[in-house]
């Protein structure tokens, strides 16, 4: 098992550009260090599937992350949601050269905030970038793939 940023760097797909990869690594590391109840971060969407629009496109695809918190309470309720958003913003400000936007969505371990189709798509196409333990039941199929832990 690798420590720190090396582990997340190995989990990121090689087709993601270096600046956007650095931004994703910083967001994940910053969230993990600030929130002990962060359970996992999963890359999903077009970048995970490798069908993203290229950087040469007038509107290149963004990078989608799902941050899963080990709680039953909605993690984005005020004021905690503002605190999480601010924490992500601090990481973003360190990578203003990243050509792709990184969108971070939040969920609880029960994942009741999302419909079953969304959860199934994340479970099918997602890439676990970071985890502190077993994934929530709706994503347990992803654990067959190697999870990257710090």
N, C-alpha and C positions, 0 to 999 in steps of 0.2 A: 504494500500500500504506500502510495506517495503522500507527501504532506503538502499542505498549503496550495498555492496557485498551480503547482505542477499537475495535481490531480484534476482540477477543473479544466486545465488546458488540454489534458488528454481526452476528456469527455466531450469537448467541443468538436463539432464536425470540421474536418480539414478544409471544407469549401467556404467557411466563414472567414472573411478578411481579418487581418491581424488587428486593426484598430477596433473593429466591432467586437472581436473576441476579447480584447483587453478590457473593453467596457463591461461586457458580460461577466468576466472574471471578477472585476472590481465590485460590481453590483452584488454578486453572490457572496463574495467574501465580506463585504460591508454588512449585508443583511445578517449573515451568519454570526458575525462578531457582535452585533448590536441586539439580536433577538434570540435568546436561548430557547424559545419555543418554536423557532423555525425548524420544521421537520424535513423539508426537501425543497429543491428547486428543479423544475423540469423545463427543458426546452421543448416547445411544440410548434406547430404551424408549418409554414412553407419552408423555413430554413431547416427544420428538423427533417422534413420530407425530401429536402434538396430539390424543391421545385420553386424556389424563390425567384423573384424578378431580379435581374442583375443590377449591379451598381450603375451601369450605363443607361438603364431605364430612367425616364424622367421621374418616375415614382418607384424607386427600388423597394423591395419588401423590407418590412421591419423584422426585428427579432422578438419572438414572443416567449416570455417566461411565465411560469406558474409557480408562485411561492406558496407553499403549503405550511400552515401553522398548526402546531399540535395543541389545538384548542377547539372548543365547541362554540365559542363566541366569535362573531363576525370580526375579523382582525382589522377591517377598514373603518369601523365606527370611530367617530371623533371622540377624543383627540388622538387616539393611537394611530388612526389612518393618516392623519396629517404628519405625525412623527415618522411613520414608515415612508411616506412620500418624500419627506425632507431628507431622510437618510439616503434614499435612492438618488435624489437630486445632487447630494454631495458627491456621490460616486460619478454621476453623469458629468458634473462640472470638471472632473479630472480628465475627461476624455472627449473634449469638444471636437476633436478631429475624427471621431468615429463616423463613418459615412452612413451607417444604418441606425435608425431609431431603435431603441430597446423598450418594449412595452412589458410592464410587469403587472400581472393580475394576481389577486390573492384569493386564497380559499382556506377553509378549515379542514381538519382531518376527515370530517364526515362528507365534505364536498357538496353539501345541500344547496349551495349557491348556484350550482351549474346543472344544466339539463344532462340527461343520460347520453345523448348523442355527443355532446362536447367531451364528456368524460371518456367515452369510448374512443373518440379520435385521439385524445391525449394518450390514453393507454396503448393504442395501436402505433402511433407515430412518434411519441415523445421520447426524449433522451434525458435520463436522470443525470443532472450535472453535479448535484450535491445532495447528500442525505445524512441524517443523524440516526437513522434506524429504519425499521420496516416502513414501507409506504402504506398509505391508507388502503383499505380493502378495495375501493373502486379502481385503484391503480396497481393492485397486487400482481397482475400479469406482467407488468414492467420489470418486476424483480427477477424474472428469468434472465434478463439481459444484465450484464455486469453493471452494478451501481457504483458510482464513484463517491467515496467518503473521504473526508479530511480527517 
